[in-house]
Amino acid sequence: MKVSVLFFGATADAVGGREVEIDLADGSNADDAFAEIISAYPNLKQHKLLFAVNQEYADSNKIICNGDELAVFTAVSGG
């Protein structure tokens, strides 16, 4: 299945772009998808990452569906 992955901030710099499309096996969950993304872009390991599925934070067990949108961004703290 095809899934869009959007990168924001420092993650876009680390991968050299803002959007890619990846193929995942049917029944993949968020943890599987994010492992695939990290494998494809090992520079992301240097960042503390947050992930969202269809604009909502997702736990690692969330099932990913064909056409879903994943977002990858760095954790930001403020005060």
C-alpha positions in Angstrom: 0.0 0.0 0.0 1.1 3.6 -0.6 1.6 6.1 2.2 2.6 9.7 2.0 5.3 10.8 4.5 5.7 14.5 5.2 8.8 15.9 6.9 8.9 19.2 8.8 11.7 21.4 10.2 15.0 19.7 10.8 13.6 16.3 9.6 13.2 17.8 6.1 16.8 18.9 6.1 17.9 15.5 7.3 16.2 13.7 4.4 16.7 16.3 1.8 13.0 16.9 1.1 9.6 17.6 2.4 7.6 14.6 1.1 8.1 11.1 0.0 5.9 8.1 -0.7 6.6 4.7 0.8 5.2 1.2 0.2 4.1 -0.7 3.3 2.7 -4.2 3.7 -1.1 -4.4 4.3 -1.8 -4.5 8.0 1.3 -2.4 8.9 1.0 -0.4 12.1 2.6 3.0 12.9 5.6 1.3 14.5 6.3 -0.6 11.3 5.9 2.5 9.2 8.3 4.6 11.4 10.9 1.7 11.4 10.7 1.8 7.6 11.2 5.5 7.5 14.2 5.4 9.9 15.7 2.6 7.9 15.4 4.6 4.7 16.7 7.8 6.3 19.2 6.9 9.0 20.1 10.6 9.6 16.8 10.8 11.4 18.2 8.8 14.3 20.0 11.9 15.4 16.7 13.6 16.2 14.1 13.2 18.9 11.1 12.5 16.7 7.4 12.8 16.9 5.0 11.1 14.4 1.4 11.7 13.4 -1.0 9.8 11.3 -3.6 11.8 9.4 -2.7 14.9 11.5 -3.2 13.1 14.9 -0.5 11.8 17.2 -0.6 8.0 16.9 0.6 5.3 19.2 2.8 2.5 17.8 -0.2 0.1 17.4 -2.2 2.3 15.1 -3.0 0.5 11.9 -1.9 2.3 8.7 -4.2 2.3 5.7 -3.6 2.8 2.0 -3.4 6.6 1.3 -2.8 7.6 4.9 -0.5 10.6 5.6 2.3 10.3 8.1 4.1 13.3 9.4 7.6 13.3 10.9 8.9 16.2 13.0 11.2 17.1 15.8 10.1 17.6 19.3 10.1 21.3 20.2 10.1 22.7 23.7 9.3 26.2 24.6 8.7 28.3 27.6 
